[in-house]
Amino acid sequence: MLHKTLLIAGLLAATSFSSTSAAQTVLRFSNWLPPTHPITTEILQPWAADITEKTDGRVEIQFLPALGKPPAHFDLVRDGVADMALSVHAYTADRFPSAYGMTLPGYADDAESAAVAYWRVHQKHFAKLDEFKGVHLAGLYTHGPGHIFTLADKPVKELADVEGMRLRATGGVVQDMSNQLGIVPQFSSASEAYELLSRGVVDGVMFNSDSVVSFRMLPLLKNAYQIPGGLYRDTHYVIINNDAYSELDERDRKIFDAASGEAFARLAGKAWDKVDAQAWDKMREAGYSITTASEDDVARIQAESDILKKAWVEKMAELGVDGEAALAMFREEIAKVEAEK
């Protein structure tokens, strides 16, 4: 639960990433990602620093080692074990049916436009589903397009080559597209992927490009099958405990909100685009064989995706949401953000 205390500057410097003065409010953020991962260094820490600066040091976000496994973080925050956390919708896909549509293949080749568009679509179409009941949603975003990366002896030159391959996957669209394409999906969180590869449990992974680097898989993999628009894009969310949020001073709550929502989505999207581009450069330097999917393969992916889209739209209709309208808005908002660049 929320902790309010006066701390001397030296103690805060030791326990919080940016503390230089006493804070009235310290929010404990359970972070299951490595401290050097771009989500931590390029997204969460700059966002938290902005809040601390704009509240004149009254609010600090203290990053702690994970207080549970990645899929458990929603419940950890709801139950007050942690004040804040980030997690992945697909880790508990049944809890977030709306996010599925935002992860379908295609739509965007970057993260910024998709992330901002997702936030806007969520606010207009999905918020009424109350999928975040029990916590307060601070922000959400998509990472960059996901592709297929494989071991040296498992090259992928065309889509047919992935049939029968065991590839690390999350749940949701990634698992369903795997089934459609004949891939044998092996579910794991991102932080467990390295172990699966090093032990020979999988032949490769489905990830955005940066994750290959950030999760130390660059030396283990040698092939990249790049899919225009992506085979998928994962969606992530940041939440804060309801009591912790309500106990913020009103002026600080307004500052927190202004830094969150769409502003947070844009920050995250830009960060992903930066590190994804750097990752492709590192793969080229490492001698990766990089193949871009052919038009025929992209058409097949789209055809399989349309089957999943139809089922999702039907499910959304049962929940009172116009899925077709949500996807149309998603595409329109992506175009708007791209035009702003």
C-alpha positions as CSV (number, residue, x, y, z in Angstrom):
1,M,0.0,0.0,0.0
2,L,1.0,3.6,-0.4
3,H,3.7,4.7,2.0
4,K,3.9,8.4,3.1
5,T,7.1,9.3,5.0
6,L,9.8,11.8,5.2
7,L,13.1,10.4,4.1
8,I,16.5,12.1,4.1
9,A,18.2,12.6,0.7
10,G,20.9,10.0,1.3
11,L,18.4,7.2,2.0
12,L,16.3,8.1,-1.0
13,A,19.4,8.1,-3.3
14,A,20.1,4.6,-2.2
15,T,16.5,3.3,-2.6
16,S,15.1,5.2,-5.6
17,F,16.6,5.8,-9.0
18,S,16.3,9.6,-9.0
19,S,15.9,10.9,-5.5
20,T,17.7,14.0,-4.5
21,S,15.3,15.3,-1.8
22,A,12.8,14.1,0.7
23,A,9.5,12.9,-0.9
24,Q,6.1,13.0,0.8
25,T,4.9,10.0,-1.2
26,V,6.8,6.9,-2.3
27,L,5.1,4.5,-4.7
28,R,6.6,1.1,-4.7
29,F,6.9,-0.3,-8.3
30,S,7.4,-4.0,-8.7
31,N,9.6,-4.4,-11.8
32,W,10.2,-7.9,-13.1
33,L,12.3,-6.6,-16.0
34,P,16.1,-6.3,-15.8
35,P,17.3,-2.9,-14.6
36,T,19.1,-2.4,-17.9
37,H,16.1,-3.3,-20.1
38,P,14.8,-0.4,-22.3
39,I,11.4,-0.6,-20.8
40,T,13.1,0.3,-17.5
41,T,15.7,2.8,-18.8
42,E,13.9,4.3,-21.7
43,I,10.3,4.3,-20.6
44,L,9.6,3.7,-16.9
45,Q,12.5,5.7,-15.4
46,P,12.1,8.8,-17.6
47,W,8.3,8.8,-17.0
48,A,8.8,8.5,-13.2
49,A,11.5,11.2,-13.3
50,D,9.1,13.5,-15.0
51,I,6.5,13.0,-12.3
52,T,9.0,13.6,-9.6
53,E,10.3,16.7,-11.2
54,K,6.9,18.2,-11.9
55,T,5.7,17.4,-8.4
56,D,8.8,19.2,-7.0
57,G,9.9,16.0,-5.5
58,R,6.7,15.3,-3.6
59,V,6.1,12.0,-5.4
60,E,8.8,9.3,-5.9
61,I,8.4,6.0,-7.8
62,Q,10.7,3.5,-6.2
63,F,11.6,0.5,-8.4
64,L,11.9,-2.8,-6.6
65,P,12.9,-6.2,-7.8
66,A,9.9,-8.3,-8.8
67,L,7.6,-9.2,-6.0
68,G,6.1,-12.0,-8.1
69,K,6.1,-13.6,-11.5
70,P,5.2,-11.4,-14.5
71,P,1.7,-12.7,-15.0
72,A,0.9,-12.1,-11.3
73,H,1.5,-8.4,-11.3
74,F,-2.1,-7.3,-11.8
75,D,-3.2,-9.1,-8.7
76,L,-0.1,-7.9,-6.8
77,V,-1.2,-4.3,-7.4
78,R,-4.9,-4.9,-6.8
79,D,-4.1,-6.5,-3.5
80,G,-1.7,-3.8,-2.3
81,V,1.5,-6.0,-2.3
82,A,2.9,-3.4,-4.7
83,D,1.7,0.1,-5.4
84,M,2.5,-0.1,-9.1
85,A,3.6,-2.5,-11.8
86,L,3.8,-3.1,-15.5
87,S,2.6,-6.3,-17.2
88,V,1.7,-7.8,-20.6
89,H,-2.0,-8.3,-21.6
90,A,-1.2,-11.6,-23.3
91,Y,0.2,-13.1,-20.1
92,T,-3.4,-13.2,-18.8
93,A,-5.2,-12.9,-22.2
94,D,-8.6,-14.0,-20.9
95,R,-8.7,-11.0,-18.5
96,F,-8.2,-8.5,-21.4
97,P,-10.3,-9.6,-24.4
98,S,-10.2,-6.1,-26.0
99,A,-6.4,-6.0,-26.3
100,Y,-6.5,-9.0,-28.7
101,G,-7.7,-6.8,-31.6
102,M,-4.8,-4.4,-31.2
103,T,-2.2,-7.1,-31.6
104,L,-3.4,-8.6,-34.9
105,P,-0.9,-8.7,-37.7
106,G,-0.3,-5.7,-39.9
107,Y,-1.5,-2.1,-39.2
108,A,1.8,-0.4,-38.3
109,D,5.6,-0.8,-38.9
110,D,6.4,1.3,-35.9
111,A,5.5,1.4,-32.2
112,E,4.8,5.1,-31.6
113,S,1.8,5.4,-34.0
114,A,0.3,2.1,-32.8
115,A,0.8,2.9,-29.1
116,V,-0.9,6.3,-29.3
117,A,-3.7,4.9,-31.5
118,Y,-4.2,2.1,-29.0
119,W,-4.7,4.5,-26.1
120,R,-7.2,6.5,-28.1
121,V,-9.1,3.4,-29.1
122,H,-9.1,2.1,-25.6
123,Q,-10.6,5.3,-24.2
124,K,-13.3,5.4,-26.8
125,H,-14.3,1.8,-27.2
126,F,-12.7,-0.4,-24.5
127,A,-12.7,1.5,-21.2
128,K,-16.4,0.7,-20.7
129,L,-15.5,-3.0,-20.4
130,D,-13.8,-2.2,-17.0
131,E,-11.1,-4.8,-17.7
132,F,-8.9,-3.0,-15.1
133,K,-11.5,-3.2,-12.4
134,G,-9.7,-3.2,-9.0
135,V,-6.8,-1.0,-10.1
136,H,-6.3,2.3,-11.8
137,L,-4.9,2.2,-15.3
138,A,-2.1,4.7,-15.7
139,G,-1.1,3.8,-19.3
140,L,-0.8,1.3,-22.0
141,Y,1.0,0.9,-25.3
142,T,2.2,-1.5,-27.9
143,H,5.7,-2.5,-28.7
144,G,7.1,-2.6,-32.2
145,P,6.1,-5.2,-34.8
146,G,6.9,-8.8,-33.8
147,H,9.0,-11.1,-36.1
148,I,10.4,-14.6,-36.1
149,F,14.0,-15.2,-35.0
150,T,15.6,-18.7,-35.2
151,L,18.7,-20.7,-34.4
152,A,21.5,-21.0,-37.0
153,D,20.4,-24.5,-38.1
154,K,16.7,-23.4,-38.5
155,P,16.7,-20.7,-41.3
156,V,13.4,-19.3,-42.4
157,K,13.4,-18.2,-46.0
158,E,9.6,-18.5,-46.5
159,L,6.6,-19.0,-44.3
160,A,6.4,-22.7,-45.0
161,D,9.7,-23.1,-43.2
162,V,8.2,-22.4,-39.8
163,E,5.8,-25.3,-39.9
164,G,6.6,-27.7,-37.1
165,M,9.1,-25.3,-35.4
166,R,8.9,-24.8,-31.7
167,L,8.9,-21.1,-31.1
168,R,8.6,-19.1,-27.9
169,A,5.3,-17.3,-27.8
170,T,3.0,-15.3,-25.5
171,G,-0.7,-16.0,-25.4
172,G,-3.4,-14.3,-27.4
173,V,-2.8,-13.6,-31.0
174,V,0.7,-15.0,-31.0
175,Q,-0.5,-18.4,-29.9
176,D,-3.4,-18.4,-32.3
177,M,-1.4,-17.2,-35.3
178,S,1.1,-20.0,-34.4
179,N,-1.6,-22.6,-34.6
180,Q,-2.8,-21.1,-37.9
181,L,0.7,-21.3,-39.4
182,G,1.7,-24.7,-38.1
183,I,4.1,-23.4,-35.5
184,V,4.3,-25.2,-32.2
185,P,4.1,-22.3,-29.7
186,Q,5.9,-22.6,-26.4
187,F,4.4,-20.1,-23.9
188,S,6.8,-18.2,-21.7
189,S,7.3,-14.7,-20.4
190,A,10.0,-12.7,-22.1
191,S,12.4,-13.1,-19.2
192,E,12.2,-16.9,-19.5
193,A,13.0,-17.0,-23.3
194,Y,16.8,-17.1,-22.9
195,E,16.6,-20.2,-20.8
196,L,14.3,-22.0,-23.3
197,L,16.8,-21.2,-26.1
198,S,19.9,-22.1,-24.2
199,R,18.4,-25.5,-23.2
200,G,17.3,-26.3,-26.7
201,V,13.6,-26.3,-25.8
202,V,12.7,-24.1,-28.7
203,D,14.0,-23.5,-32.2
204,G,13.5,-19.8,-32.0
205,V,11.3,-17.0,-30.7
206,M,8.6,-14.6,-31.8
207,F,9.6,-11.1,-30.6
208,N,10.0,-7.5,-31.5
209,S,13.6,-6.9,-32.6
210,D,14.9,-5.3,-29.4
211,S,13.9,-8.2,-27.2
212,V,16.5,-10.3,-29.0
213,V,19.1,-8.0,-27.7
214,S,17.6,-6.9,-24.4
215,F,17.0,-10.5,-23.2
216,R,20.5,-11.6,-24.2
217,M,19.5,-13.8,-27.2
218,L,21.6,-12.1,-29.8
219,P,24.5,-14.7,-29.6
220,L,22.1,-17.6,-29.6
221,L,20.1,-16.7,-32.8
222,K,21.2,-16.2,-36.3
223,N,18.2,-15.8,-38.5
224,A,15.5,-13.2,-38.8
225,Y,12.2,-13.5,-40.7
226,Q,11.0,-9.9,-41.0
227,I,7.3,-9.5,-41.6
228,P,6.0,-6.1,-42.9
229,G,3.5,-4.7,-40.3
230,G,4.6,-7.5,-37.9
231,L,3.2,-10.9,-37.2
232,Y,1.8,-9.3,-34.0
233,R,2.6,-6.6,-31.5
234,D,2.3,-7.1,-27.8
235,T,0.4,-4.7,-25.6
236,H,1.6,-3.6,-22.1
237,Y,-0.1,-1.8,-19.3
238,V,1.0,0.2,-16.2
239,I,-1.3,0.2,-13.2
240,I,-1.5,1.7,-9.8
241,N,-3.3,0.5,-6.7
242,N,-6.6,2.3,-6.2
243,D,-5.8,3.4,-2.7
244,A,-2.4,4.6,-3.7
245,Y,-3.8,6.6,-6.5
246,S,-6.7,8.1,-4.5
247,E,-4.3,9.1,-1.7
248,L,-2.2,11.3,-3.9
249,D,-2.6,14.9,-3.2
250,E,-5.1,16.4,-5.8
251,R,-2.4,18.6,-7.4
252,D,0.0,15.6,-7.7
253,R,-2.8,13.4,-9.0
254,K,-3.3,15.9,-11.9
255,I,0.4,15.9,-12.6
256,F,0.5,12.1,-12.5
257,D,-2.4,11.9,-15.0
258,A,-0.9,14.4,-17.3
259,A,2.3,12.4,-17.6
260,S,0.3,9.2,-18.1
261,G,-2.3,8.1,-20.6
262,E,-1.5,9.3,-24.2
263,A,1.7,11.1,-23.1
264,F,3.0,7.8,-21.7
265,A,2.0,5.9,-24.8
266,R,3.9,8.3,-27.0
267,L,6.9,8.1,-24.8
268,A,6.9,4.3,-24.8
269,G,6.3,4.1,-28.5
270,K,9.2,6.4,-29.4
271,A,11.5,4.5,-27.1
272,W,10.5,1.2,-28.7
273,D,11.2,2.6,-32.2
274,K,14.6,3.8,-31.1
275,V,15.8,0.5,-29.6
276,D,14.2,-1.7,-32.3
277,A,16.2,0.2,-34.9
278,Q,19.4,-0.2,-32.9
279,A,18.7,-4.0,-32.5
280,W,18.4,-4.5,-36.3
281,D,21.8,-2.8,-36.7
282,K,23.3,-5.1,-34.1
283,M,21.9,-8.2,-35.8
284,R,23.4,-7.1,-39.1
285,E,26.8,-6.5,-37.4
286,A,26.4,-10.0,-35.8
287,G,26.0,-11.5,-39.3
288,Y,22.3,-12.4,-39.1
289,S,20.6,-13.7,-42.1
290,I,17.6,-11.4,-42.5
291,T,14.8,-12.3,-44.9
292,T,11.8,-10.1,-45.6
293,A,8.5,-12.0,-46.1
294,S,7.3,-12.2,-49.6
295,E,4.1,-10.6,-50.8
296,D,2.5,-14.1,-51.0
297,D,3.6,-14.9,-47.4
298,V,2.2,-11.5,-46.2
299,A,-1.1,-12.3,-48.0
300,R,-1.3,-15.7,-46.2
301,I,-0.6,-14.1,-42.8
302,Q,-3.3,-11.6,-43.5
303,A,-5.8,-14.3,-44.6
304,E,-5.1,-16.2,-41.4
305,S,-5.4,-13.0,-39.4
306,D,-8.8,-12.3,-40.9
307,I,-10.1,-15.5,-39.4
308,L,-8.9,-14.4,-36.0
309,K,-10.3,-10.9,-36.5
310,K,-13.7,-12.2,-37.4
311,A,-13.8,-14.3,-34.2
312,W,-12.7,-11.3,-32.1
313,V,-15.2,-9.0,-33.6
314,E,-18.0,-11.5,-32.7
315,K,-16.7,-11.7,-29.2
316,M,-16.6,-8.0,-28.8
317,A,-20.2,-7.8,-30.1
318,E,-21.2,-10.1,-27.3
319,L,-19.6,-7.7,-24.8
320,G,-21.3,-4.7,-26.3
321,V,-18.3,-3.3,-28.3
322,D,-18.2,-2.6,-32.0
323,G,-15.0,-4.4,-32.9
324,E,-15.0,-3.3,-36.5
325,A,-15.4,0.4,-35.5
326,A,-12.5,-0.1,-33.0
327,L,-10.2,-1.5,-35.6
328,A,-11.2,1.2,-38.1
329,M,-10.4,3.8,-35.6
330,F,-7.1,2.1,-34.8
331,R,-6.0,2.3,-38.4
332,E,-7.2,5.9,-38.7
333,E,-5.4,7.0,-35.6
334,I,-2.2,5.3,-36.7
335,A,-2.3,7.3,-39.9
336,K,-2.9,10.5,-38.0
337,V,0.1,9.9,-35.7
338,E,2.3,8.9,-38.7
339,A,1.3,12.1,-40.4
340,E,2.4,14.2,-37.4
341,K,6.0,12.9,-37.6
